[in-house]
Amino acid sequence: MSARLVSPRHPWSPFLPLAALVSFLPFMHAAEESAGLELLGSRNCTACHMASEKQAVWLSPKTAPRLAELGARANPEWVRRHVLAPQDVTPGTTMPDVLHGLPASEREAAADALTHFLFSTSAPKWKRIAPDKGAVARGESVFHRVGCVACHAPQNGAAAVEPSVPLPRMEEKWSLDGVRRFLIDPLASRPSGRMPAMGLTDGEASDVAHYLLRETRIFSPLEVAVVRGRLRSLEDLDTAEVTSTVPMQGFSLSVPGAGGRLQLRFSGWLRVDAAGDYAFHLTATDGASRIALDDQWIEDEHCWDRDRTNANGKLHLDAGWHRVKLDFVQRGSKPPTLRVEWEGPGIVREAIPAARLRADREVEPSAEPAPFVVDAAKAARGKALFAGLNCAACHEGKLPAQPLPALAALQVTRGCLAEKPASVAPDFHFSKEQRVAIQTVLG
């Protein structure tokens, strides 16, 4: 009879999974405690609730952004939406919903009043600025070179670090100068922020700001690209380096920031109301120039060798929008001039009017929001709400008017820690796991 090998069985084998679990419990408890401390710190709980000496040693409170210069950096409409529903506008934000206790019919008015109050103390200066595409290109290089992608997802399609800090829809919230100043000194407006100063020059910060706000869309009749480098023909404008782009009201050589010798490409869309044959007339002095409709060029073949352009041509155009480009390179030493005219069905020869042009055919002239004007009555109501909701506890470091329970006295079934916080308490949208972690710390 052959022998059969039998693996020795440990006498405690049935209890090994339980033993492993018991040995792991202290680590689970420690992890929950660590998570709880992080939550108490990131939500700045000690702004309202006093910590014990033991708790204070381990807590690292995160103060809220300073509101002193809010008007210079933030869009009032974004602020209103953020106050109304913080998690909807900025998923994962540590700011609580302070208006959840109000009836639904009153929340909009309350958020509006708080916004008017905030911008009554910091005058609204927020303004949308068309992104400079030259700066956007330089800013993209800086963003991916200096270390931004160590925390934020790359914006050029490269693989993101995990986890990465998501960027909001920057163009909906920030002003260009607000982003630039934040990049230079992040802690000036967010003392408890994790973002470090990256040692950017003012020019680099401005370029990155343009890059981050590259989705901004503003109406203008035309856009002109200013290029640099030595050009040997008008065709070289296709590959020349763009130093800046500027919104323009028409075909004018008065281009801000263009420098001494003009090398320009205008681009946009021309609206044609009736199909038919249209004649275009282009004249320029001390410069070589050409114009194209839907990439069909009308040009003076010899203008590059002279200091004057005289181009005329006729094209058949259907009703609708047509891509228009115009190149101009200064060739002489005198102040240059440029004139663009057209004529066609129902149009006597005239300069192409700005009303017929759009830099971006999708952006309507009426797309610009009306300037925000502070309403004194709304601001007064917002001031009372700001005080009553204890907003100053987080944003200004002021203790609540009415003392609140100490951290050690808090209960996870009541107040802001409850599954459904009381109407007078802020709602941090804590998950079940987060409440358990906080309970571990509070004991």
Order of alpha helices (4+ residues) and beta strands (2+ residues): alpha-alpha-alpha-alpha-alpha-alpha-alpha-alpha-alpha-alpha-beta-beta-beta-beta-beta-beta-beta-beta-beta-beta-beta-alpha-alpha-alpha
